[in-house]
Amino acid sequence: MMKYGVVSYLSIAIGLVSLLLFVLPLALSHNFAIALLWFSGIGVLLSLIGLFKKTEKKLIVSLALVSSACYPVTMAIIILALAG
């Protein structure tokens, strides 16, 4: 039976933390937004690494990718909406 690897657990932990920080009503300062963007980017990168590894199961890594990508995708939509 194949178990989840370290990349899966690390990516889901980073993804859930970034999702919670994005959803919680915090006072968003510029530094906090930049840090959250970096944190989400690391989560997305780890999720993509996990998706392309043959030894990782894909369920946790896919959930981590969705939860990590919420903030960058939302910011991209807002920036595109404001630009045009």
C-alpha positions as a Markdown table, in Angstrom:
| # | Residue | x | y | z |
|---|---|---|---|---|
| 1 | Met | 0.0 | 0.0 | 0.0 |
| 2 | Met | 1.4 | 3.4 | -1.0 |
| 3 | Lys | 1.5 | 6.0 | 1.7 |
| 4 | Tyr | 1.7 | 9.8 | 1.4 |
| 5 | Gly | 5.1 | 11.3 | 1.3 |
| 6 | Val | 6.7 | 14.3 | 3.0 |
| 7 | Val | 6.0 | 16.5 | 0.0 |
| 8 | Ser | 2.3 | 15.8 | 0.3 |
| 9 | Tyr | 2.1 | 16.5 | 4.0 |
| 10 | Leu | 4.2 | 19.7 | 3.7 |
| 11 | Ser | 2.2 | 21.0 | 0.8 |
| 12 | Ile | -1.1 | 20.4 | 2.5 |
| 13 | Ala | 0.1 | 22.1 | 5.7 |
| 14 | Ile | 1.3 | 25.2 | 3.8 |
| 15 | Gly | -1.8 | 25.2 | 1.7 |
| 16 | Leu | -4.1 | 25.1 | 4.6 |
| 17 | Val | -2.2 | 27.8 | 6.5 |
| 18 | Ser | -2.2 | 30.1 | 3.5 |
| 19 | Leu | -5.9 | 29.4 | 3.0 |
| 20 | Leu | -6.7 | 30.2 | 6.6 |
| 21 | Leu | -4.6 | 33.4 | 6.5 |
| 22 | Phe | -6.4 | 34.4 | 3.4 |
| 23 | Val | -9.9 | 33.7 | 4.7 |
| 24 | Leu | -9.5 | 35.1 | 8.2 |
| 25 | Pro | -10.4 | 38.8 | 8.4 |
| 26 | Leu | -7.0 | 40.3 | 9.2 |
| 27 | Ala | -5.9 | 43.8 | 8.7 |
| 28 | Leu | -4.0 | 43.4 | 5.4 |
| 29 | Ser | -1.0 | 45.5 | 5.4 |
| 30 | His | 1.4 | 45.6 | 2.4 |
| 31 | Asn | 4.0 | 43.4 | 4.1 |
| 32 | Phe | 1.4 | 40.8 | 5.1 |
| 33 | Ala | 0.1 | 40.6 | 1.6 |
| 34 | Ile | 3.5 | 40.1 | 0.2 |
| 35 | Ala | 4.4 | 37.4 | 2.7 |
| 36 | Leu | 1.1 | 35.6 | 2.0 |
| 37 | Leu | 1.8 | 35.7 | -1.7 |
| 38 | Trp | 5.3 | 34.2 | -1.1 |
| 39 | Phe | 3.8 | 31.6 | 1.2 |
| 40 | Ser | 1.1 | 30.7 | -1.3 |
| 41 | Gly | 3.8 | 30.5 | -4.1 |
| 42 | Ile | 5.8 | 28.0 | -2.1 |
| 43 | Gly | 2.7 | 25.9 | -1.5 |
| 44 | Val | 1.9 | 25.9 | -5.2 |
| 45 | Leu | 5.4 | 25.0 | -6.1 |
| 46 | Leu | 5.5 | 22.1 | -3.6 |
| 47 | Ser | 2.1 | 20.9 | -4.8 |
| 48 | Leu | 3.3 | 20.9 | -8.4 |
| 49 | Ile | 6.4 | 19.0 | -7.4 |
| 50 | Gly | 4.2 | 16.4 | -5.7 |
| 51 | Leu | 1.9 | 16.1 | -8.7 |
| 52 | Phe | 4.8 | 15.3 | -11.0 |
| 53 | Lys | 6.5 | 12.8 | -8.6 |
| 54 | Lys | 5.6 | 9.2 | -9.4 |
| 55 | Thr | 5.8 | 8.1 | -5.8 |
| 56 | Glu | 3.3 | 10.6 | -4.4 |
| 57 | Lys | -0.4 | 10.0 | -4.2 |
| 58 | Lys | -2.3 | 12.8 | -5.9 |
| 59 | Leu | -5.3 | 13.5 | -3.6 |
| 60 | Ile | -3.6 | 15.5 | -0.8 |
| 61 | Val | -1.4 | 17.2 | -3.3 |
| 62 | Ser | -4.3 | 18.3 | -5.5 |
| 63 | Leu | -6.2 | 19.7 | -2.4 |
| 64 | Ala | -3.0 | 21.5 | -1.4 |
| 65 | Leu | -2.7 | 23.0 | -4.9 |
| 66 | Val | -6.3 | 24.3 | -4.7 |
| 67 | Ser | -5.9 | 25.8 | -1.3 |
| 68 | Ser | -2.6 | 27.3 | -2.0 |
| 69 | Ala | -3.7 | 28.9 | -5.3 |
| 70 | Cys | -6.7 | 30.7 | -3.8 |
| 71 | Tyr | -4.9 | 33.9 | -2.9 |
| 72 | Pro | -2.7 | 34.3 | -6.0 |
| 73 | Val | -5.7 | 33.6 | -8.3 |
| 74 | Thr | -8.0 | 36.0 | -6.4 |
| 75 | Met | -5.3 | 38.8 | -6.5 |
| 76 | Ala | -4.8 | 38.2 | -10.3 |
| 77 | Ile | -8.6 | 38.5 | -10.9 |
| 78 | Ile | -8.8 | 41.7 | -8.8 |
| 79 | Ile | -5.8 | 43.3 | -10.6 |
| 80 | Leu | -7.2 | 42.3 | -14.0 |
| 81 | Ala | -10.6 | 43.7 | -13.1 |
| 82 | Leu | -9.1 | 47.0 | -11.9 |
| 83 | Ala | -6.9 | 47.3 | -15.0 |
| 84 | Gly | -9.5 | 46.9 | -17.5 |
